Amino acid sequence: MTAADRVYGIIKHRILDGHYPAGSYVREAAIGQELALSRTPIREALRRLVSDGWVEAIPHHGARVVAWTSRDVEEVFELRVLLEPQVVRRAASRIAPERLAALEALAEQMESFCASGGEEAVDEIAVLNNRFHAELVAAADSPRLQRLLETIVQVPVSRRSFHHYTAEEMEASMRHHRELIRALEAGDGEWGASVMRAHILAARAAQIRPVGEQRRA
């Protein structure tokens, strides 16, 4: 693990546990003094955190933790629960065998990381999950739906949801992926849409749960 990797992990986990609340600034000098590091790895870590959507770069001020109010989160999930089931409805009658195979492979990789456990595994699952949903959107073959979802679905909300899951919720999410694939194989758009709706509502419940109740085994 490089120094930048270490800083990235520390800052991200502090954002997730509320040590750095939304809207607060992550100060390079303070991190450097605490960890006895030069600014180079800290700046590299902050650039990655900006790219991944955890913080935003504010000119002349530094890196600020992205602020998502409970109202913002509710609105994102309300829109997702309307749009993403429609993605699956369309995909059920259009998906190609090679895309189904890709979904199978992604589901298998996520299950493997789920079994291994740990924060790094959660990060990998979040990345793979984004790819899984992107494959579904591509299979729906609807540029308008794709543009709407690209505007609405924000990576920080999606990634943080997984960090809020209990072990049981994570396993349920893996089962949702498998059932979505079965529905697509059967060409049953309504079945798939109902699974996707449950999948999104579960993510919403995990995201809005109070911090003190998150990740209980």
C-alpha positions as CSV (number, residue, x, y, z in Angstrom):
1,M,0.0,0.0,0.0
2,T,1.4,3.4,-1.0
3,A,1.2,6.5,1.3
4,A,-1.5,7.9,-1.0
5,D,-3.5,4.7,-0.6
6,R,-3.2,5.0,3.1
7,V,-4.3,8.6,3.2
8,Y,-7.2,7.9,0.8
9,G,-8.5,5.1,3.1
10,I,-8.2,7.1,6.3
11,I,-10.0,10.1,4.9
12,K,-12.8,8.0,3.2
13,H,-13.4,6.1,6.4
14,R,-13.6,9.3,8.4
15,I,-16.2,10.6,6.0
16,L,-18.2,7.5,6.4
17,D,-18.1,7.4,10.2
18,G,-19.0,11.1,10.5
19,H,-15.5,12.3,11.7
20,Y,-15.5,14.6,8.7
21,P,-19.1,15.7,8.4
22,A,-20.7,16.9,5.1
23,G,-19.5,20.4,4.3
24,S,-16.4,20.3,6.4
25,Y,-12.9,20.8,5.0
26,V,-10.1,18.2,4.9
27,R,-6.9,20.2,5.6
28,E,-3.7,19.0,3.9
29,A,-1.5,20.5,6.6
30,A,-3.4,18.9,9.5
31,I,-3.4,15.5,7.8
32,G,0.3,15.8,7.0
33,Q,1.2,16.7,10.6
34,E,-0.9,13.9,12.0
35,L,0.5,11.2,9.7
36,A,4.0,12.6,9.3
37,L,3.7,12.8,5.5
38,S,4.6,15.3,2.9
39,R,1.9,17.0,0.9
40,T,2.5,15.0,-2.2
41,P,0.7,11.7,-1.2
42,I,-2.0,13.8,0.5
43,R,-2.7,15.7,-2.6
44,E,-2.8,12.5,-4.7
45,A,-5.3,11.0,-2.2
46,L,-7.4,14.1,-2.3
47,R,-7.4,14.1,-6.1
48,R,-8.7,10.5,-6.0
49,L,-11.3,11.4,-3.5
50,V,-12.5,14.3,-5.7
51,S,-12.6,11.9,-8.7
52,D,-14.6,9.3,-6.7
53,G,-17.1,11.9,-5.5
54,W,-16.3,11.9,-1.8
55,V,-14.9,15.5,-1.7
56,E,-15.1,18.5,-3.9
57,A,-12.2,20.9,-4.7
58,I,-13.1,24.5,-3.7
59,P,-10.8,27.1,-5.3
60,H,-8.6,28.9,-2.7
61,H,-10.2,26.9,0.1
62,G,-9.3,23.2,-0.3
63,A,-11.1,19.9,-0.3
64,R,-14.7,20.0,1.1
65,V,-16.7,16.9,2.0
66,V,-19.6,16.6,-0.4
67,A,-22.8,17.5,1.3
68,W,-25.8,15.3,0.8
69,T,-28.9,16.2,2.9
70,S,-31.5,13.5,3.7
71,R,-33.8,15.4,1.3
72,D,-31.2,15.0,-1.5
73,V,-30.9,11.3,-0.8
74,E,-34.7,10.8,-0.7
75,E,-35.1,12.6,-4.0
76,V,-32.4,10.6,-5.7
77,F,-33.9,7.3,-4.6
78,E,-37.5,8.4,-5.4
79,L,-36.4,9.0,-9.0
80,R,-34.4,5.8,-9.2
81,V,-37.3,3.7,-8.1
82,L,-39.3,5.2,-11.0
83,L,-36.7,4.9,-13.7
84,E,-34.6,1.8,-13.0
85,P,-37.5,-0.7,-13.1
86,Q,-38.3,0.7,-16.5
87,V,-34.7,0.0,-17.5
88,V,-35.2,-3.7,-16.6
89,R,-38.6,-3.9,-18.4
90,R,-36.9,-2.7,-21.6
91,A,-33.8,-4.8,-21.1
92,A,-35.8,-8.0,-20.7
93,S,-36.9,-8.0,-24.4
94,R,-33.6,-6.6,-25.8
95,I,-30.7,-8.1,-23.9
96,A,-28.1,-10.0,-25.9
97,P,-26.6,-13.3,-24.6
98,E,-23.1,-11.8,-24.3
99,R,-24.5,-9.0,-22.0
100,L,-26.3,-11.7,-19.9
101,A,-22.9,-13.4,-19.6
102,A,-21.3,-10.2,-18.5
103,L,-24.0,-9.7,-15.8
104,E,-23.4,-13.3,-14.6
105,A,-19.6,-12.6,-14.4
106,L,-20.1,-9.4,-12.4
107,A,-22.6,-11.1,-10.0
108,E,-20.1,-13.8,-9.4
109,Q,-17.3,-11.4,-8.7
110,M,-19.5,-9.4,-6.3
111,E,-20.4,-12.6,-4.4
112,S,-16.8,-13.5,-4.1
113,F,-15.9,-10.2,-2.5
114,C,-19.0,-10.4,-0.3
115,A,-17.8,-13.7,1.1
116,S,-14.4,-12.3,1.8
117,G,-15.7,-9.3,3.8
118,G,-13.9,-6.2,4.9
119,E,-13.9,-2.5,3.8
120,E,-11.8,-3.1,0.7
121,A,-14.2,-5.8,-0.4
122,V,-17.1,-3.3,0.0
123,D,-15.2,-0.8,-2.2
124,E,-14.8,-3.5,-4.9
125,I,-18.4,-4.5,-4.7
126,A,-19.5,-0.8,-5.1
127,V,-17.4,-0.5,-8.3
128,L,-18.7,-3.8,-9.7
129,N,-22.3,-2.9,-8.8
130,N,-22.0,0.3,-10.8
131,R,-20.8,-1.7,-13.8
132,F,-23.7,-4.2,-13.3
133,H,-26.2,-1.3,-13.4
134,A,-24.4,0.2,-16.4
135,E,-24.8,-3.0,-18.3
136,L,-28.5,-3.0,-17.6
137,V,-28.9,0.5,-18.8
138,A,-27.0,-0.3,-22.0
139,A,-29.2,-3.4,-22.5
140,A,-32.3,-1.2,-22.3
141,D,-31.2,0.6,-25.4
142,S,-32.7,4.0,-24.4
143,P,-30.5,7.0,-24.8
144,R,-33.1,9.2,-23.0
145,L,-33.2,6.9,-20.0
146,Q,-29.5,6.7,-19.9
147,R,-29.1,10.5,-19.9
148,L,-31.7,10.8,-17.1
149,L,-30.0,8.3,-14.9
150,E,-26.5,9.7,-15.6
151,T,-27.9,13.1,-14.3
152,I,-29.7,11.6,-11.3
153,V,-27.6,8.7,-10.0
154,Q,-24.7,10.1,-8.2
155,V,-21.7,7.9,-7.4
156,P,-21.2,9.0,-3.8
157,V,-24.8,8.0,-2.9
158,S,-24.4,4.6,-4.6
159,R,-21.1,3.9,-3.0
160,R,-22.0,5.0,0.5
161,S,-25.1,2.8,0.4
162,F,-22.9,-0.3,0.4
163,H,-20.8,0.9,3.3
164,H,-24.1,1.3,5.3
165,Y,-25.3,-2.3,4.7
166,T,-25.3,-5.0,7.3
167,A,-24.0,-8.4,6.4
168,E,-27.5,-9.6,5.9
169,E,-28.4,-6.7,3.7
170,M,-25.3,-7.2,1.5
171,E,-26.3,-10.9,1.0
172,A,-29.8,-9.9,0.1
173,S,-28.4,-7.4,-2.5
174,M,-26.4,-10.3,-4.0
175,R,-29.5,-12.4,-4.3
176,H,-31.3,-9.5,-6.0
177,H,-28.6,-9.5,-8.7
178,R,-29.1,-13.2,-9.3
179,E,-32.9,-12.8,-9.5
180,L,-32.6,-9.9,-11.9
181,I,-30.5,-12.1,-14.2
182,R,-33.1,-14.9,-14.0
183,A,-35.9,-12.5,-14.9
184,L,-33.9,-11.3,-17.9
185,E,-33.1,-14.8,-19.0
186,A,-36.9,-15.5,-18.8
187,G,-37.6,-12.3,-20.8
188,D,-40.0,-11.3,-18.0
189,G,-39.8,-7.5,-17.7
190,E,-42.4,-7.2,-14.9
191,W,-40.6,-9.8,-12.7
192,G,-37.3,-8.0,-13.2
193,A,-38.9,-4.6,-12.6
194,S,-40.3,-5.7,-9.2
195,V,-36.9,-7.1,-8.2
196,M,-35.2,-3.8,-9.2
197,R,-37.7,-1.8,-7.2
198,A,-37.0,-3.9,-4.1
199,H,-33.2,-3.6,-4.7
200,I,-33.4,0.2,-4.8
201,L,-35.7,0.5,-1.8
202,A,-33.3,-1.7,0.2
203,A,-30.4,0.6,-0.8
204,R,-32.5,3.6,0.3
205,A,-33.2,2.1,3.7
206,A,-29.5,1.5,4.3
207,Q,-28.5,5.0,3.2
208,I,-31.0,6.9,5.4
209,R,-30.5,4.8,8.5
210,P,-28.9,6.8,11.4
211,V,-25.1,6.6,11.6
212,G,-25.2,4.8,15.0
213,E,-27.2,1.9,13.5
214,Q,-25.1,1.3,10.4
215,R,-23.1,-1.9,9.7
216,R,-24.4,-3.8,12.7
217,A,-23.7,-7.5,12.1
